[in-house]
Amino acid sequence: MKIILETERLFLREFVPSDGFHFFYLNNDPEVIKYTGNQPFKNLEEANNFILNYSEYNKYGFGRWAVCLKETSEFVGWCGFKFDKDSSEIDLGFRFYKKYWGIGYATEAAKGCLQFGFLDLNFKEVVGRCYIENKASINVLEKCNFKFQKNILYDSKQAKLYTFKNDNNKKN
Ligand SMILES: CC(C)(COP(=O)(O)OP(=O)(O)OC[C@H]1O[C@@H](n2cnc3c(N)ncnc32)[C@H](O)[C@@H]1OP(=O)(O)O)[C@@H](O)C(=O)NCCC(=O)NCCS
């Protein structure tokens, strides 16, 4: 198990094969995937295969990471980056089990990722996108000091594009 970073209450680690279970149950909750454009996995096997074939760490040196509670090591969700090789954009994303919403874990994990991305991985810019109805996600991005850029169409839906640039990091 490779731990990537720690925050006050959380640690973020690379995915392990048994996380397929969590991916299956996370995406199986209609409220969790409502604003993500994702579908539930067909079955546990499909989720397991997704994790087994997850190659971002090897390809790019970063990716999405499992977010776990320091106290119990429990998996509560995921947070981290996704590299788009066509646009060279690095996107920050997050998704948590519903029972853990509203207690600041997404903001805490996202801030930890940004610090790691800019200080350790030397990122210049990270983008965040969310559907306009996804108030929780907008709040997380704004609490992390992402700057609103423009309204966009994302998966054919009205969405907002935010960016976080290296300069922001220096000022804060
Ligand atoms: C988006 C998500 C990750 C936020 O996680 P979270 O841990 O609940 O977020 P936080 O607790 O850090 O909350 C951040 C802020 O948003 C607010 N917030 C949380 N849920 C909210 C909601 N449904 N509506 C409005 N504001 C909300 C919080 O109150 C907090 O602001 P505050 O500190 O001023 O009170 C979580 O709701 C989730 O997993 N959603 C499903 C997946 C998803 O939509 N991912 C993003 C796709 S772009």
Ligand as a Chemical Component Dictionary entry (heavy atoms), coordinates in Angstrom:
data_LIG
# 
_chem_comp.id                   LIG 
_chem_comp.type                 NON-POLYMER 
_chem_comp.pdbx_formal_charge   0 
_chem_comp.three_letter_code    LIG 
# 
loop_
_chem_comp_atom.comp_id 
_chem_comp_atom.atom_id 
_chem_comp_atom.alt_atom_id 
_chem_comp_atom.type_symbol 
_chem_comp_atom.charge 
_chem_comp_atom.model_Cartn_x 
_chem_comp_atom.model_Cartn_y 
_chem_comp_atom.model_Cartn_z 
_chem_comp_atom.pdbx_ordinal 
LIG C1  C1  C 0 -19.206 16.747 -3.842  1  
LIG C2  C2  C 0 -18.786 15.978 -2.609  2  
LIG C3  C3  C 0 -17.463 15.265 -2.888  3  
LIG C4  C4  C 0 -18.608 16.975 -1.457  4  
LIG O1  O1  O 0 -18.086 16.240 -0.360  5  
LIG P1  P1  P 0 -18.198 16.721 1.152   6  
LIG O2  O2  O 0 -17.162 15.981 1.926   7  
LIG O3  O3  O 0 -19.610 16.635 1.601   8  
LIG O4  O4  O 0 -17.784 18.253 1.034   9  
LIG P2  P2  P 0 -17.387 19.174 2.251   10 
LIG O5  O5  O 0 -17.949 18.605 3.527   11 
LIG O6  O6  O 0 -15.933 19.434 2.172   12 
LIG O7  O7  O 0 -18.242 20.464 1.933   13 
LIG C5  C5  C 0 -17.780 21.554 1.204   14 
LIG C6  C6  C 0 -18.754 22.682 1.334   15 
LIG O8  O8  O 0 -19.915 22.416 0.585   16 
LIG C7  C7  C 0 -21.069 22.470 1.414   17 
LIG N1  N1  N 0 -21.991 21.440 0.972   18 
LIG C8  C8  C 0 -21.860 20.105 1.128   19 
LIG N2  N2  N 0 -22.930 19.494 0.565   20 
LIG C9  C9  C 0 -23.715 20.470 0.043   21 
LIG C10 C10 C 0 -24.946 20.473 -0.679  22 
LIG N3  N3  N 0 -25.570 19.342 -0.990  23 
LIG N4  N4  N 0 -25.472 21.659 -1.048  24 
LIG C11 C11 C 0 -24.851 22.819 -0.758  25 
LIG N5  N5  N 0 -23.670 22.884 -0.077  26 
LIG C12 C12 C 0 -23.122 21.718 0.314   27 
LIG C13 C13 C 0 -20.567 22.199 2.790   28 
LIG O9  O9  O 0 -21.430 22.735 3.754   29 
LIG C14 C14 C 0 -19.220 22.889 2.760   30 
LIG O10 O10 O 0 -19.315 24.275 2.958   31 
LIG P3  P3  P 0 -19.149 24.910 4.415   32 
LIG O11 O11 O 0 -17.842 24.396 4.957   33 
LIG O12 O12 O 0 -19.159 26.357 4.124   34 
LIG O13 O13 O 0 -20.282 24.421 5.213   35 
LIG C15 C15 C 0 -19.846 14.930 -2.196  36 
LIG O14 O14 O 0 -21.082 15.584 -2.082  37 
LIG C16 C16 C 0 -19.960 13.786 -3.161  38 
LIG O15 O15 O 0 -19.251 12.788 -3.057  39 
LIG N6  N6  N 0 -20.886 13.937 -4.144  40 
LIG C17 C17 C 0 -21.087 12.911 -5.153  41 
LIG C18 C18 C 0 -19.964 12.874 -6.176  42 
LIG C19 C19 C 0 -19.772 14.202 -6.889  43 
LIG O16 O16 O 0 -20.743 14.872 -7.222  44 
LIG N7  N7  N 0 -18.504 14.535 -7.117  45 
LIG C20 C20 C 0 -18.145 15.756 -7.797  46 
LIG C21 C21 C 0 -18.339 15.671 -9.255  47 
LIG S1  S1  S 0 -17.838 17.186 -10.062 48 
# 
loop_
_chem_comp_bond.comp_id 
_chem_comp_bond.atom_id_1 
_chem_comp_bond.atom_id_2 
_chem_comp_bond.value_order 
_chem_comp_bond.pdbx_ordinal 
LIG C1  C2  SING 1  
LIG C2  C3  SING 2  
LIG C2  C4  SING 3  
LIG C2  C15 SING 4  
LIG C4  O1  SING 5  
LIG O1  P1  SING 6  
LIG P1  O2  DOUB 7  
LIG P1  O3  SING 8  
LIG P1  O4  SING 9  
LIG O4  P2  SING 10 
LIG P2  O5  DOUB 11 
LIG P2  O6  SING 12 
LIG P2  O7  SING 13 
LIG O7  C5  SING 14 
LIG C5  C6  SING 15 
LIG C6  O8  SING 16 
LIG C6  C14 SING 17 
LIG O8  C7  SING 18 
LIG C7  N1  SING 19 
LIG C7  C13 SING 20 
LIG N1  C8  SING 21 
LIG N1  C12 SING 22 
LIG C8  N2  DOUB 23 
LIG N2  C9  SING 24 
LIG C9  C10 SING 25 
LIG C9  C12 DOUB 26 
LIG C10 N3  SING 27 
LIG C10 N4  DOUB 28 
LIG N4  C11 SING 29 
LIG C11 N5  DOUB 30 
LIG N5  C12 SING 31 
LIG C13 O9  SING 32 
LIG C13 C14 SING 33 
LIG C14 O10 SING 34 
LIG O10 P3  SING 35 
LIG P3  O11 DOUB 36 
LIG P3  O12 SING 37 
LIG P3  O13 SING 38 
LIG C15 O14 SING 39 
LIG C15 C16 SING 40 
LIG C16 O15 DOUB 41 
LIG C16 N6  SING 42 
LIG N6  C17 SING 43 
LIG C17 C18 SING 44 
LIG C18 C19 SING 45 
LIG C19 O16 DOUB 46 
LIG C19 N7  SING 47 
LIG N7  C20 SING 48 
LIG C20 C21 SING 49 
LIG C21 S1  SING 50 
# 
